[in-house]
Amino acid sequence: MSRLCIRSLFAPTLALGLIAACAGSSSQAGGRHRSLGKPIVLTGIAGNAKISAHVESPELSVYCLNRPSWKKTLDGKRITVRGTLEYTDAFAATKKNGEISQGTDGGVYVIRNCELVDPPEE
C-alpha cells in the first residue's frame, strides 16, 4: 500500500475510534448513571427548555419537571438543585408506535420534585 493510501485511511479511522470511545464513556448514556434512583445534589447552569427548567453540569444534564422554567434572574446562572434522579424516555421524539413528534433524541435524566438549594441573590 502506498503512503498516500495509508495516510488517507488514517484520519477517518482515528476519528471513528475517538467517536466510539467517547460514546461509551458518557455518564448520560442509556440511564446508567451511578446515582439513578437516589437523592442527589446537582450544581450546574440553569436553563429553560420546552420540557421544563433544566440544569446542565459537566457530569449530568437534568430536567426539573416540577418547574416549567427558571425565573429570568436565574436563567444562565450557576445554581444547585436537590431531588431524586430518574431516567425516562417519555419525551423521546420517536414513540413506541413509530410516530415521530417533537421531543428529545432519546431518554433523559429528570428530577420530578426539583428543589432549588440556596438560590443565588438577585
Phi and psi in degrees as a GROMACS rama.xvg file:
@    title "Ramachandran Plot"
@    xaxis  label "Phi"
@    yaxis  label "Psi"
@TYPE xy
-77.6031  160.817  SER-2
-60.9333  -38.148  ARG-3
-61.9372  -43.4971  LEU-4
-65.6598  -43.8978  CYS-5
-64.6902  -43.4534  ILE-6
-63.1888  -39.035  ARG-7
-71.8176  -22.4892  SER-8
-86.2886  -23.8825  LEU-9
-64.6658  -48.9453  PHE-10
-61.1582  -50.1511  ALA-11
-63.19  -37.8534  PRO-12
-65.3509  -43.0429  THR-13
-62.491  -44.9976  LEU-14
-61.2927  -44.7674  ALA-15
-63.9753  -39.2739  LEU-16
-63.3609  -42.7353  GLY-17
-65.9102  -41.3247  LEU-18
-61.6193  -46.1113  ILE-19
-63.7372  -41.4056  ALA-20
-66.289  -42.0129  ALA-21
-70.0448  -36.8643  CYS-22
-62.4095  -36.3485  ALA-23
-79.7614  -15.0179  GLY-24
-96.5323  -4.10314  SER-25
-68.9664  135.189  SER-26
-73.9426  -12.8191  SER-27
-82.4234  -18.553  GLN-28
-60.953  118.462  ALA-29
59.2506  26.7238  GLY-30
68.1821  33.3375  GLY-31
-109.369  22.607  ARG-32
-62.6085  142.405  HIS-33
-62.3605  -20.7274  ARG-34
-98.7891  8.42912  SER-35
-56.752  128.395  LEU-36
81.9106  2.88942  GLY-37
-116.071  155.468  LYS-38
-65.895  136.859  PRO-39
-132.134  160.982  ILE-40
-121.335  122.124  VAL-41
-123.635  128.348  LEU-42
-110.579  131.082  THR-43
-169.486  -165.059  GLY-44
-96.7979  126.978  ILE-45
-73.0529  139.24  ALA-46
-149.692  166.569  GLY-47
-118.074  136.304  ASN-48
-130.674  170.377  ALA-49
-61.7721  -35.9293  LYS-50
-68.2675  -49.9816  ILE-51
-177.341  -173.885  SER-52
-62.7044  155.436  ALA-53
-140.286  146.981  HIS-54
-128.005  126.7  VAL-55
-115.512  115.763  GLU-56
-116.245  167.854  SER-57
-60.2074  -28.8518  PRO-58
-92.4414  -31.1628  GLU-59
-152.201  147.055  LEU-60
-119.901  121.52  SER-61
-131.47  138.257  VAL-62
-95.2174  133.265  TYR-63
-97.2311  94.4416  CYS-64
-67.5085  -23.1614  LEU-65
-84.8223  3.12053  ASN-66
-125.003  111.352  ARG-67
-59.6061  -35.6103  PRO-68
-164.314  164.781  SER-69
-87.8406  152.379  TRP-70
-60.7616  154.519  LYS-71
-55.9828  -31.6052  LYS-72
-71.2408  -18.7271  THR-73
-100.165  -25.9334  LEU-74
-57.4905  122.806  ASP-75
86.9704  -1.74574  GLY-76
-96.2817  159.479  LYS-77
-78.4161  124.308  ARG-78
-134.329  168.498  ILE-79
-127.099  132.465  THR-80
-124.363  161.308  VAL-81
-136.239  143.369  ARG-82
167.01  -178.916  GLY-83
-91.2508  125.672  THR-84
-78.0218  127.621  LEU-85
-127.973  164.206  GLU-86
-127.186  132.648  TYR-87
-143.14  149.8  THR-88
-109.584  17.9757  ASP-89
-62.2985  -21.4718  ALA-90
-105.927  11.1534  PHE-91
-65.9904  144.086  ALA-92
-66.7022  -33.3073  ALA-93
-100.14  118.686  THR-94
-82.4286  167.554  LYS-95
-60.1903  -28.1167  LYS-96
-84.9079  4.2958  ASN-97
93.5207  -10.2149  GLY-98
-66.2461  144.422  GLU-99
-108.204  131.044  ILE-100
-135.68  178.476  SER-101
-67.7205  141.774  GLN-102
166.795  -165.457  GLY-103
-85.7998  167.85  THR-104
-73.1349  -10.1009  ASP-105
174.143  -151.35  GLY-106
-68.5317  155.106  GLY-107
-137.432  157.837  VAL-108
-87.0484  139.631  TYR-109
-138.104  156.591  VAL-110
-123.472  118.638  ILE-111
-75.295  -34.8939  ARG-112
-121.15  82.1852  ASN-113
-89.3932  115.309  CYS-114
-101.506  127.733  GLU-115
-78.4369  124.608  LEU-116
-101.405  130.094  VAL-117
43.0081  69.778  ASP-118
-56.941  141.209  PRO-119
-62.5485  151.066  PRO-120
-68.6177  142.049  GLU-121
